[in-house]
Amino acid sequence: MEAPSSEALHRKLRSREVQLFAVGGAIGTSLFVQMGAVLPHGGPAGLFIGFMAYGTIILAVNQCFGEIVCYRPIPSPFIRLAGHWVDEALSFAMGWNFFLNVALGLPYEIVALNVLLTYWTDKVPVAVVVAVIIVILALLNGLTVRYYGISEFYLSIFKVFLMVGLIAYTFITMVGGNPHHDVYGFRYWRDPGAFVSYLVPGNTGRFLGVMSCMVQASFTMVGPEYISMAAGEAQNPQKVMRQAYASFFWRLLFFFCLGALCVGIVTPYNDQSLQNMLDGTKEGSGTGAASPYVISMDRFGINVLPDIVNALIMTSVLSAANNLVFSGARTLYGMSLEGKAPKVLSQCNRYGLPYNAVAVTMAFCALAFLQVNNSSATVLNWLVSCITAAYLLNYLGTCLTYLHFYAAMRQQKIDRHILPYQGYLQPYAAWYAVFGTSIMLLILGFDLFFPGLWDITTFFLDYVMIAFFILAFVVWKAIHRTTYIKPGTANVENTS
């Protein structure tokens, strides 16, 4: 049975579930573990400035998402609206780029879960762990949206609890509430220092250190696109989407920027345990033990708490994986409705579940078996390199879509006050986001161009998604001879 829309669902996502849905897709292992990997590149101040700087870009991106998604909360909104308001070829490229983004993110999260499990034991075969996780994800996403919403609600609560707990841990210990009664405050900002010279000495090196932290931030700080994926399955979508996008600023500030500040407070950038973890020369590399927070707890001789942190990080990663399956399936469903994916992917059961789209998305979980013959760290690095560019490409495409939408509203004299969500400083914020995401795409692999650091595999992984995006755009446009819609001429009132 084919469902023309997700109206067939028996119960849609409620406001609180959409809010936590945004948290579920945005926060994973990178916030708790991988952020520490760039601390030695930029130092505590470099890490914080890098995340704050990229935070302004993602905040501007959020303004663009918020306006167009709240105005037209259709399934896979930012992908399909690119076709309605700019060019169908752009929609095709964005759709498959986003699907590959979440599809490759799935094995990343599964690999991360397996690595986190080795914090306690490495006796469980990798293939068994991967298989069990795939079954769990299949069960959570093979049921109706009601049960998906319930599972994501509780998984995301654990994630929020973990982040709040780690921020509280940072404050309590820095003012002396630790077993050593050491009031260390911002000591590590003074010794060994606030900044690191990365790759080259002096101010240029410190600038490059901040750039490295910004690149990490572009992988860590995400969210607007995941909010949009719930648009077609939310109760009173315009109101619910408006609330979710309006609160994104506080999530951005609280989880990501404050998290970056805390990492630089609890652990010095030259900490030997951190360096050994990153080099893979110390047991626990890549697990929760590599988290700067856990390293800090070990330094103070705190027991049990590191185990709790690792367990909660695991629920965080499972939540992110759960969210990715949902987003990937809904992306395929939305593209199928418009003929940009096989028609069979828009088939739904009587509860409105696009089961074929879920199955295709779940198939990418099998890539997690790559770690059977390769180290987990290698597989993680492969996936991170591909995913980062995919995020930025869709942000760039969405901001261009927004500029066409803004021009059409203005030229057709449609009052912006009718919009359910009005972004700040538009269209300047959109132009800033276009400039920022374009620059970030160019500098993803900047460190490869320094003497002795060139690596063809890393270069390919950093930039392959850009080549794929351009190829997808050109091929679809050449085959279907799509028409570019000039700014100001799009019909923004009759989009469905």
C-alpha positions in Angstrom: 0.0 0.0 0.0 1.4 3.4 -1.0 0.9 6.4 1.3 0.9 9.7 -0.5 2.0 11.5 2.7 2.7 10.7 6.3 -0.9 11.7 7.3 -1.6 8.0 7.6 0.3 7.8 10.8 -1.8 6.9 13.9 0.1 9.3 16.2 2.5 12.0 15.2 5.5 13.3 17.1 4.7 15.7 19.9 6.5 18.9 20.6 8.8 17.5 23.4 9.7 14.5 21.2 10.7 16.8 18.3 12.8 18.9 20.7 14.6 15.8 21.9 14.7 14.5 18.3 16.9 17.5 17.5 19.1 16.6 20.5 19.3 13.0 19.5 20.6 13.7 16.0 22.9 16.5 17.0 24.8 15.0 19.9 26.9 11.9 19.6 30.3 10.5 20.6 32.1 13.5 19.0 30.9 15.9 21.7 32.2 13.7 24.5 35.3 12.0 23.1 36.5 13.4 19.7 36.4 17.0 20.9 39.5 16.2 23.0 41.3 15.0 19.8 41.7 18.6 18.6 42.6 20.1 22.1 46.3 19.5 21.4 45.9 21.3 18.1 44.4 24.6 19.4 44.7 24.6 23.1 41.8 25.4 25.4 41.3 29.0 24.1 41.7 27.8 20.5 39.2 25.1 21.0 36.6 27.4 22.5 37.2 30.2 19.9 37.0 27.6 17.1 33.7 26.3 18.3 32.3 29.8 18.9 33.4 30.9 15.5 31.8 28.0 13.7 28.8 28.4 16.0 28.0 31.7 14.4 27.9 30.0 11.0 25.7 27.2 12.1 23.4 29.7 13.9 23.0 31.6 10.6 22.3 28.3 8.9 19.6 27.6 11.5 17.9 30.9 10.6 17.6 29.7 7.0 16.3 26.3 7.9 13.8 27.7 10.4 12.1 30.0 8.0 11.6 27.7 5.1 10.8 24.5 7.1 8.3 26.3 9.3 6.7 27.9 6.2 6.4 24.6 4.4 6.7 21.7 6.8 6.5 18.9 4.2 8.4 15.6 4.3 12.1 16.1 3.6 11.5 19.8 3.5 14.9 21.4 2.8 15.6 18.9 0.1 12.3 19.2 -1.8 12.1 22.9 -1.4 15.4 23.3 -3.2 13.8 21.8 -6.2 10.7 24.0 -6.0 12.5 27.2 -5.5 15.9 26.8 -7.1 16.5 23.8 -9.4 15.4 20.2 -9.4 19.0 19.2 -10.0 20.0 20.9 -6.7 17.3 19.0 -4.9 18.5 15.7 -6.4 22.1 16.4 -5.3 21.1 17.5 -1.8 18.8 14.6 -1.3 21.3 11.9 -2.1 24.1 13.8 -0.4 22.1 14.0 2.8 21.1 10.3 2.5 24.7 9.3 2.2 25.5 11.6 5.1 23.2 9.8 7.5 23.8 6.4 5.9 27.6 6.7 6.4 26.9 8.1 9.9 25.2 4.9 10.8 28.3 2.6 10.7 30.3 5.4 12.3 28.0 5.3 15.4 27.9 1.5 15.4 31.7 1.4 15.3 31.8 4.0 18.1 29.4 1.8 20.2 31.7 -1.2 19.8 34.7 0.8 20.7 33.0 2.2 23.8 32.1 -1.4 24.9 35.8 -2.3 24.9 36.2 0.1 27.8 35.0 -2.9 29.9 35.9 -5.9 27.8 37.2 -6.7 24.3 36.2 -10.4 24.6 32.9 -9.9 22.7 33.5 -10.5 18.9 33.1 -7.3 16.8 30.7 -9.1 14.4 28.4 -10.0 17.3 28.3 -6.5 18.7 27.5 -5.0 15.3 24.8 -7.6 14.7 23.1 -6.9 18.0 23.1 -3.2 17.5 21.6 -3.6 14.0 18.8 -5.7 15.5 18.1 -3.1 18.1 18.0 -0.3 15.5 15.8 -2.4 13.2 13.3 -3.0 16.1 13.2 0.7 17.1 12.6 1.9 13.5 10.5 -1.0 12.3 7.7 0.0 14.7 5.3 2.9 14.3 6.5 6.5 14.9 4.8 6.3 18.3 7.3 3.8 19.6 10.2 5.5 17.8 9.2 8.8 19.5 9.1 7.1 22.9 12.5 5.4 22.5 14.2 8.6 21.3 12.6 10.6 24.1 14.2 8.4 26.8 17.5 8.0 25.0 17.8 11.7 24.5 17.0 12.3 28.2 20.1 10.2 29.1 22.1 12.4 26.7 20.9 15.6 28.2 21.6 14.2 31.7 25.1 13.3 30.7 26.0 16.7 29.3 24.5 18.5 32.3 26.4 16.2 34.6 29.7 16.8 32.8 29.2 20.6 32.9 28.4 20.3 36.6 31.5 18.1 37.2 33.7 20.7 35.5 32.4 23.5 37.7 32.5 21.5 41.0 36.0 20.2 40.5 37.5 23.5 39.3 36.4 25.3 42.4 37.9 22.6 44.7 35.1 20.0 44.9 37.5 17.1 44.1 39.3 14.5 46.2 42.5 16.6 46.1 40.6 19.8 47.1 42.6 21.4 44.3 41.1 24.7 43.2 42.5 24.5 39.7 40.1 26.9 38.0 41.5 28.0 34.6 45.0 26.8 35.5 45.5 25.0 32.2 44.8 28.2 30.3 48.0 29.6 31.9 50.1 26.4 32.1 50.7 25.0 29.6 48.9 27.9 27.9 45.7 29.0 26.2 46.8 28.4 22.6 48.9 25.9 20.6 51.0 26.6 17.5 49.8 23.9 15.1 52.0 22.8 12.1 54.1 26.1 12.1 55.3 28.3 14.9 54.1 31.7 16.1 50.8 33.4 15.4 50.3 31.6 12.1 50.5 28.3 13.9 48.0 29.5 16.6 45.6 30.6 13.8 45.9 27.2 12.2 45.2 25.6 15.5 41.9 27.5 15.7 41.1 26.4 12.1 41.7 22.8 13.1 39.2 23.2 15.9 36.7 24.8 13.5 37.0 21.8 11.2 36.2 19.5 14.2 33.3 21.8 15.1 31.8 21.5 11.6 31.5 17.7 12.3 30.3 18.1 15.9 27.9 21.1 15.7 24.9 19.9 13.6 21.1 19.8 14.1 18.9 22.0 11.9 18.6 19.3 9.2 17.6 16.6 11.8 14.9 18.9 13.1 13.5 19.3 9.6 13.2 15.5 9.1 10.5 15.5 11.7 8.4 18.1 9.9 6.2 15.7 8.0 5.4 13.6 11.2 4.9 16.3 13.8 1.6 17.4 15.4 0.8 21.0 14.4 4.1 21.1 12.5 4.4 24.9 12.0 4.1 25.5 15.8 6.3 22.6 16.8 9.0 23.4 14.2 9.1 27.0 15.3 9.7 26.0 18.9 12.4 23.6 17.9 14.3 26.1 15.7 13.8 28.9 18.2 15.4 26.9 20.9 18.4 25.8 18.8 20.4 28.8 19.9 20.3 27.7 23.5 21.2 24.1 22.6 24.1 25.4 20.6 25.3 27.6 23.4 24.8 25.1 26.2 25.8 21.8 24.6 28.5 22.7 22.1 30.1 25.9 23.1 30.0 25.3 26.8 31.1 21.8 26.2 34.2 23.1 24.3 34.9 25.4 27.2 34.7 22.6 29.8 37.0 20.3 27.8 39.8 22.9 28.0 39.2 23.4 31.7 39.4 19.8 32.9 42.4 18.6 30.9 45.6 20.4 29.7 46.3 20.1 26.0 49.7 18.4 26.7 48.3 15.8 29.0 50.3 12.6 28.4 47.3 10.3 29.0 45.3 12.2 26.4 48.2 12.0 23.9 48.7 8.3 24.5 45.0 7.7 23.9 45.1 9.7 20.7 48.2 7.8 19.5 46.6 4.5 20.4 49.5 3.6 22.7 47.4 3.4 25.8 44.6 0.9 26.6 41.2 2.4 26.2 42.1 4.5 23.1 38.9 5.6 21.4 36.7 4.5 24.2 35.1 6.7 26.9 38.6 6.5 28.5 39.8 8.9 25.8 37.2 11.5 27.0 38.9 14.5 28.6 36.4 14.2 31.4 37.3 10.6 32.1 41.0 11.5 32.0 40.3 14.2 34.6 38.4 11.7 36.8 41.3 9.2 36.6 43.7 12.0 37.6 41.7 12.7 40.7 41.4 8.9 41.5 37.6 9.0 41.1 36.1 5.5 40.8 32.8 4.3 39.3 32.0 7.7 37.8 34.0 7.0 34.6 32.0 3.8 34.1 28.8 5.7 34.4 30.1 8.3 31.9 31.0 5.6 29.4 27.6 3.9 29.8 25.8 7.2 29.2 28.0 8.0 26.2 26.9 4.6 24.8 23.2 5.6 25.2 24.1 8.9 23.5 25.6 7.1 20.5 22.7 4.7 20.3 20.3 7.7 20.2 22.3 9.3 17.4 22.2 6.0 15.4 18.4 5.7 16.0 17.9 9.2 14.8 20.0 8.6 11.7 17.9 5.6 10.6 14.8 7.7 10.9 16.3 10.6 9.0 17.7 8.4 6.2 14.4 6.6 5.7 12.4 9.8 5.6 14.9 11.3 3.1 14.4 8.4 0.8 10.6 8.6 1.3 10.5 12.3 0.4 12.7 11.9 -2.7 10.6 8.9 -3.8 7.5 11.1 -3.8 9.1 13.4 -6.3 10.6 10.7 -8.6 14.2 11.3 -7.4 14.4 7.8 -5.8 12.7 4.5 -6.8 9.0 4.6 -6.3 9.0 1.5 -4.2 10.7 3.6 -1.4 7.4 5.5 -0.9 5.4 2.4 0.0 4.1 2.5 3.5 2.3 0.0 5.8 -1.0 0.8 7.3 0.7 2.7 10.1 2.4 5.0 7.7 5.9 3.5 8.1 8.0 3.6 4.9 9.3 0.1 5.4 11.3 -0.2 2.2 13.1 3.1 2.9 13.9 1.9 6.4 15.3 -1.4 5.0 17.5 0.4 2.5 18.9 2.8 5.2 19.5 -0.1 7.6 21.5 -1.9 4.9 24.3 0.6 5.3 24.8 -0.6 8.9 26.7 -3.5 7.3 29.6 -1.2 6.6 30.3 -1.4 10.3 31.7 -4.9 9.7 34.7 -3.2 8.1 36.2 -2.9 11.5 36.5 -6.7 11.6 39.5 -6.5 9.3 40.6 -2.9 10.0 41.2 -1.0 13.2 38.2 0.8 14.6 40.2 4.1 14.6 40.8 3.7 10.9 37.2 3.1 10.0 36.1 6.0 12.2 38.5 8.3 10.5 37.3 7.2 7.1 33.7 7.9 7.9 34.3 11.2 9.7 36.2 12.5 6.7 33.3 11.8 4.3 30.5 13.0 6.6 31.9 16.4 7.4 31.8 17.6 3.8 28.3 16.3 3.3 27.0 18.4 6.2 28.5 21.5 4.8 27.2 20.9 1.3 23.6 20.6 2.4 24.0 23.7 4.6 25.3 25.6 1.6 22.4 24.3 -0.6 19.8 25.2 2.0 21.1 28.7 2.4 21.0 29.2 -1.4 17.4 27.9 -1.3 16.6 30.4 1.4 18.0 33.3 -0.6 15.7 32.4 -3.5 12.8 32.1 -1.1 13.6 35.5 0.4 13.9 37.1 -3.0 10.5 35.7 -4.1 8.8 36.9 -0.9 10.2 40.4 -1.4 9.6 40.7 -5.2 6.1 39.3 -4.9 5.4 41.7 -1.9 4.5 38.9 0.5 4.6 40.2 4.1 7.3 38.4 6.1 5.1 38.8 9.2 3.0 35.9 8.0 5.9 33.6 8.5 5.6 31.2 11.4 9.3 31.7 12.1 11.2 34.8 11.2 15.0 34.6 11.2 17.1 37.4 12.5 19.3 39.7 10.3 18.0 38.2 7.1 19.1 38.0 4.3 22.6 39.0 5.7 22.7 35.9 7.9 22.1 33.7 4.9 24.9 35.4 2.9 27.2 35.0 5.9 26.2 31.3 6.1 26.9 30.8 2.4 30.3 32.4 2.8 31.1 30.5 6.0 30.1 27.1 4.7 32.0 27.6 1.4 35.2 28.5 3.2 34.8 25.6 5.6 34.4 23.2 2.6 37.7 24.5 1.1 39.7 24.2 4.3 38.6 20.7 5.4 41.9 19.1 4.5 44.1 22.2 4.9 46.8 20.4 6.9 47.5 18.0 4.1 49.2 20.8 2.1 52.0 21.2 4.6 55.4 19.5 4.0 55.4 15.8 4.9 51.6 15.6 5.6 50.3 14.9 2.1 48.2 11.7 2.0 46.1 10.8 -1.1 43.6 8.7 0.8 42.9 11.4 3.3 42.6 14.0 0.5 40.1 11.7 -1.3 38.0 11.2 1.8 38.0 14.9 2.7 36.8 16.0 -0.7 35.0 13.0 -2.4 31.5 14.2 -1.3 32.1 17.6 -3.0 32.9 15.7 -6.3 29.8 13.5 -5.8 27.6 16.5 -5.2 28.7 18.3 -8.3 28.4 15.1 -10.4 24.9 14.4 -9.1 23.8 17.9 -9.9 25.3 17.8 -13.4 24.0 14.4 -14.3 20.4 15.1 -13.2 20.4 18.4 -15.0 21.8 17.0 -18.2 19.3 14.0 -18.3 16.2 15.9 -17.2 17.1 19.4 -18.6 15.9 21.0 -15.4 15.2 24.7 -15.3 17.0 27.1 -13.0 14.5 29.3 -11.2 15.8 32.9 -11.1 15.8 34.6 -7.7 12.4 36.2 -7.0 10.4 34.2 -9.5 9.7 31.0 -7.5 6.0 30.4 -6.5 6.4 30.1 -2.8 2.7 30.0 -2.0 1.7 26.9 -3.8 4.5 24.5 -2.6 3.1 21.1 -1.4 
